[in-house]
């Protein structure tokens, strides 16, 4: 993420991103969206890393606002939340189904090659339920 003010292209990309989900482009949403998608690349962030990037850019935003905005982006279908260890949440701008690598030494989440993942069979969902999605997080330790 960059600490510079967003370019006109980044602002336009962010505005379109919010509009596709029907979200009003408030100043704070636009600011955070430009950090997330302004350069056109997908990324994985924590609320804390996005907050730090916003503060570095001179934005007046609280960590609580960053959390609330990320949750709103997820609810609107713009991002997905990936939870590691049941306590650490990452927010991913890439919305297709794909696996992740979690690097234990650096606490970094990256995309894993989906074409190399094979899931032969899933257990049946309990009566009255259906499988909504399958999250695959492959934990890595450097050797």
Residue frames relative to the residue before (quaternion, step in Angstrom):
aa qw qx qy qz dx dy dz
X 1.0000 0.0000 0.0000 0.0000 0.00 0.00 0.00
X 0.3869 -0.7496 0.5039 0.1858 3.51 -1.10 0.71
X 0.3816 -0.7217 0.5266 0.2372 3.55 -1.17 0.56
X 0.5134 0.6328 -0.4228 0.3965 3.59 1.26 0.08
X 0.6054 -0.5204 0.4375 0.4140 3.55 -1.29 0.33
X 0.5576 -0.6248 0.4134 0.3575 3.61 -1.00 0.68
X 0.4763 -0.6499 0.5164 0.2900 3.54 -1.12 0.73
X 0.6524 -0.4891 0.3758 0.4404 3.61 -1.21 0.25
X 0.6275 0.5310 -0.3369 0.4592 3.62 1.06 -0.70
X 0.6524 0.5087 -0.3111 0.4678 3.57 0.98 -0.86
X 0.6446 0.5137 -0.3174 0.4689 3.59 1.00 -0.80
X 0.6535 0.5056 -0.3081 0.4716 3.58 0.99 -0.84
X 0.6453 0.5133 -0.3152 0.4699 3.59 0.94 -0.88
X 0.6668 0.5038 -0.2940 0.4638 3.58 0.96 -0.89
X 0.6337 0.5294 -0.3210 0.4638 3.57 1.01 -0.82
X 0.6591 0.4951 -0.3025 0.4784 3.60 0.95 -0.87
X 0.6266 0.5507 -0.3297 0.4420 3.58 1.01 -0.85
X 0.6785 0.4685 -0.2834 0.4897 3.59 0.94 -0.90
X 0.6556 0.5350 -0.3148 0.4299 3.58 0.95 -0.88
X 0.6248 0.5543 -0.3537 0.4211 3.61 0.99 -0.74
X 0.7201 0.3838 -0.2396 0.5260 3.58 1.18 -0.45
X 0.5081 -0.6743 0.4079 0.3475 3.58 1.26 0.04
X 0.4514 0.6805 -0.4597 0.3490 3.58 1.18 0.51
X 0.4799 -0.6594 0.5028 0.2866 3.53 -1.00 0.89
X 0.3772 -0.7550 0.4910 0.2159 3.61 -0.79 0.98
X 0.0503 -0.8024 0.5946 -0.0092 3.58 0.24 1.25
X 0.6845 -0.4793 0.3406 0.4310 3.59 -1.21 0.33
X 0.7057 0.4600 -0.2808 0.4600 3.59 0.82 -0.94
X 0.6325 0.5142 -0.3424 0.4673 3.59 0.98 -0.73
X 0.6564 0.5055 -0.3143 0.4635 3.59 0.93 -0.87
X 0.6402 0.5347 -0.3215 0.4481 3.56 0.96 -0.86
X 0.7046 0.4444 -0.2648 0.4857 3.58 0.84 -0.96
X 0.6294 0.5334 -0.3322 0.4571 3.59 1.02 -0.76
X 0.6497 0.5130 -0.3346 0.4503 3.59 0.97 -0.75
X 0.6297 0.5082 -0.3336 0.4837 3.59 1.12 -0.58
X 0.6978 0.4841 -0.2656 0.4563 3.57 1.06 -0.73
X 0.8478 0.1030 0.0031 0.5203 3.59 0.76 -1.02
X 0.3879 0.7755 -0.4438 0.2263 3.58 1.26 -0.05
X 0.7289 0.4001 -0.2434 0.4993 3.58 1.07 -0.65
X 0.5527 -0.6504 0.3757 0.3611 3.59 1.27 0.06
X 0.6139 0.5393 -0.3506 0.4575 3.59 1.26 0.06
X 0.4565 -0.6510 0.5263 0.3013 3.55 -1.13 0.65
X 0.0112 0.8049 -0.5932 0.0090 3.55 -1.15 0.57
X 0.3313 -0.6811 0.6179 0.2109 3.47 -1.43 0.33
X 0.0314 0.7993 -0.5980 0.0508 3.57 -0.78 1.01
X 0.3144 -0.6453 0.6380 0.2789 3.47 -1.37 0.21
X 0.6382 -0.4950 0.3892 0.4429 3.57 -1.19 0.25
X 0.6523 0.5344 -0.3130 0.4370 3.56 1.00 -0.82
X 0.6763 0.4784 -0.3071 0.4684 3.61 0.95 -0.81
X 0.6430 0.5010 -0.3261 0.4788 3.59 1.05 -0.70
X 0.6135 0.5390 -0.3326 0.4717 3.58 1.04 -0.77
X 0.6635 0.5040 -0.3049 0.4613 3.60 0.89 -0.94
X 0.6546 0.5050 -0.3143 0.4666 3.60 0.97 -0.81
X 0.6487 0.5120 -0.3176 0.4649 3.59 1.00 -0.79
X 0.6563 0.4945 -0.3071 0.4800 3.59 0.93 -0.88
X 0.6280 0.5455 -0.3234 0.4510 3.57 1.02 -0.83
X 0.6894 0.4534 -0.2603 0.5014 3.55 1.14 -0.68
X 0.5745 -0.6307 0.3642 0.3735 3.59 1.26 0.00
X 0.4130 0.7120 -0.4709 0.3175 3.57 1.23 0.30
X 0.3254 -0.7018 0.5990 0.2069 3.54 -1.16 0.70
X 0.3172 0.7286 -0.5313 0.2938 3.55 -0.05 1.33
X 0.3471 -0.7277 0.5496 0.2191 3.56 -1.07 0.71
X 0.6286 -0.5228 0.4125 0.4018 3.55 -1.26 0.38
X 0.6176 0.5445 -0.3431 0.4520 3.60 1.03 -0.73
X 0.6440 0.5088 -0.3197 0.4735 3.59 1.00 -0.78
X 0.6241 0.5264 -0.3380 0.4681 3.59 1.01 -0.77
X 0.6461 0.5082 -0.3169 0.4732 3.61 0.89 -0.89
X 0.6819 0.4916 -0.2912 0.4566 3.59 0.83 -0.99
X 0.6616 0.5038 -0.3060 0.4636 3.57 0.98 -0.82
X 0.6388 0.5097 -0.3296 0.4727 3.60 0.97 -0.80
X 0.6486 0.5053 -0.3198 0.4710 3.60 0.96 -0.81
X 0.6360 0.5145 -0.3245 0.4749 3.61 1.05 -0.76
X 0.6359 0.5169 -0.3254 0.4717 3.59 1.01 -0.79
X 0.6486 0.5013 -0.3157 0.4779 3.60 1.00 -0.78
X 0.6671 0.5077 -0.3024 0.4536 3.60 0.88 -0.92
X 0.6854 0.4750 -0.2705 0.4811 3.56 1.14 -0.69
X 0.5331 -0.6592 0.3921 0.3572 3.59 1.27 -0.05
X 0.4765 0.6829 -0.4317 0.3467 3.60 1.21 0.38
X 0.7830 0.1268 -0.0353 0.6080 3.55 1.18 -0.62
X 0.2314 -0.7313 0.6079 0.2051 3.51 -1.34 0.13
X 0.3755 -0.7097 0.5548 0.2182 3.50 -1.16 0.71
X 0.1123 -0.7642 0.6338 0.0405 3.55 -0.96 0.96
X 0.1551 -0.8056 0.5687 0.0595 3.57 -0.58 1.15
X 0.1273 -0.7698 0.6240 0.0428 3.53 -0.93 1.00
X 0.8469 0.0752 -0.1002 0.5167 3.57 -0.88 0.98
X 0.5915 -0.6187 0.3590 0.3722 3.58 1.14 0.42
X 0.7630 0.3481 -0.1980 0.5075 3.58 1.23 -0.12
X 0.7248 0.3980 -0.2323 0.5121 3.60 1.06 -0.64
X 0.1149 -0.8137 0.5687 0.0339 3.58 -0.62 1.15
X 0.1204 -0.7383 0.6612 0.0574 3.48 -1.13 0.88
X 0.2328 -0.7586 0.5942 0.1313 3.54 -1.13 0.66
X 0.1730 -0.8178 0.5489 0.0046 3.51 -0.70 1.24
X 0.3277 -0.7609 0.5278 0.1876 3.58 -0.80 0.99
X 0.5895 0.5412 -0.3750 0.4679 3.60 1.24 -0.21
X 0.2194 -0.8556 0.4632 0.0727 3.56 -0.45 1.21
X 0.5487 0.5897 -0.4391 0.3980 3.63 1.12 -0.12
X 0.5908 -0.5531 0.4339 0.3959 3.57 -1.25 0.34
X 0.2344 0.7556 -0.5804 0.1930 3.56 -0.75 1.07
X 0.4795 -0.6728 0.4815 0.2926 3.57 -1.15 0.61
X 0.2759 -0.7537 0.5757 0.1560 3.54 -1.32 0.32
X 0.2978 -0.6653 0.6460 0.2266 3.48 -1.37 0.44
X 0.1157 -0.7494 0.6465 0.0838 3.55 -1.04 0.81
X 0.2452 -0.7775 0.5704 0.1002 3.55 -0.59 1.24
X 0.3566 -0.7874 0.4652 0.1906 3.57 -0.27 1.29
X 0.6800 0.5132 -0.3099 0.4221 3.61 0.95 -0.78
X 0.7862 0.2873 -0.1562 0.5244 3.60 1.05 -0.66
X 0.3510 -0.7554 0.4718 0.2891 3.59 1.32 -0.10
X 0.4157 0.6959 -0.4677 0.3524 3.56 1.07 0.82
X 0.2195 -0.7492 0.6130 0.1214 3.55 -1.09 0.80
X 0.0233 0.7932 -0.6067 0.0469 3.58 -0.83 1.02
X 0.5777 -0.5704 0.4443 0.3788 3.55 -1.23 0.35
X 0.2444 -0.7191 0.6316 0.1556 3.54 -1.15 0.73
X 0.5829 -0.6050 0.4005 0.3658 3.60 -1.09 0.58
X 0.3748 -0.7645 0.4869 0.1950 3.56 -0.43 1.26
X 0.6467 0.5483 -0.3306 0.4146 3.58 1.02 -0.73
X 0.6681 0.4847 -0.3044 0.4754 3.61 1.23 -0.28
X 0.5986 0.5628 -0.3603 0.4418 3.59 1.26 -0.16
X 0.0138 -0.7747 0.6321 -0.0075 3.53 -0.95 0.93
X 0.0554 -0.7558 0.6523 0.0160 3.54 -0.81 1.04
X 0.3035 -0.8070 0.4842 0.1488 3.54 -0.29 1.29
X 0.8039 -0.0965 0.1122 0.5760 3.57 0.94 -0.83
X 0.2200 -0.7424 0.6177 0.1375 3.53 -1.15 0.69
X 0.5380 -0.5868 0.4674 0.3844 3.60 -1.12 0.45
X 0.5718 -0.5740 0.4518 0.3734 3.55 -1.20 0.51
X 0.4777 -0.6371 0.5184 0.3117 3.54 -1.09 0.70
X 0.5770 -0.5781 0.4326 0.3817 3.60 -1.09 0.59
X 0.6740 -0.4888 0.3694 0.4126 3.55 -1.25 0.48
X 0.8131 0.2398 -0.1988 0.4917 3.55 -0.93 0.93
X 0.7049 0.3943 -0.2641 0.5271 3.60 1.26 0.17
X 0.1489 -0.7573 0.6240 0.1223 3.54 -1.26 0.34
X 0.5206 -0.6201 0.4801 0.3375 3.56 -1.15 0.60
X 0.2738 -0.7825 0.5427 0.1352 3.56 -0.68 1.13
X 0.7619 -0.1923 0.1501 0.6001 3.57 1.02 -0.79
X 0.2733 -0.7209 0.6101 0.1826 3.52 -1.31 0.32
X 0.1589 -0.7799 0.6009 0.0740 3.56 -0.72 1.08
X 0.0914 -0.7872 0.6092 0.0275 3.55 -0.84 1.00
X 0.0259 0.7665 -0.6388 0.0605 3.55 -0.69 1.17
X 0.1551 -0.7900 0.5917 0.0413 3.53 -0.60 1.22
X 0.2648 -0.7907 0.5363 0.1304 3.55 -0.49 1.20
X 0.1171 -0.8095 0.5748 0.0247 3.56 -0.86 1.01
X 0.0966 -0.7438 0.6589 0.0565 3.50 -1.19 0.70
X 0.4325 -0.7008 0.4979 0.2720 3.59 -0.80 0.97
X 0.3157 -0.7686 0.5298 0.1700 3.58 -0.95 0.90
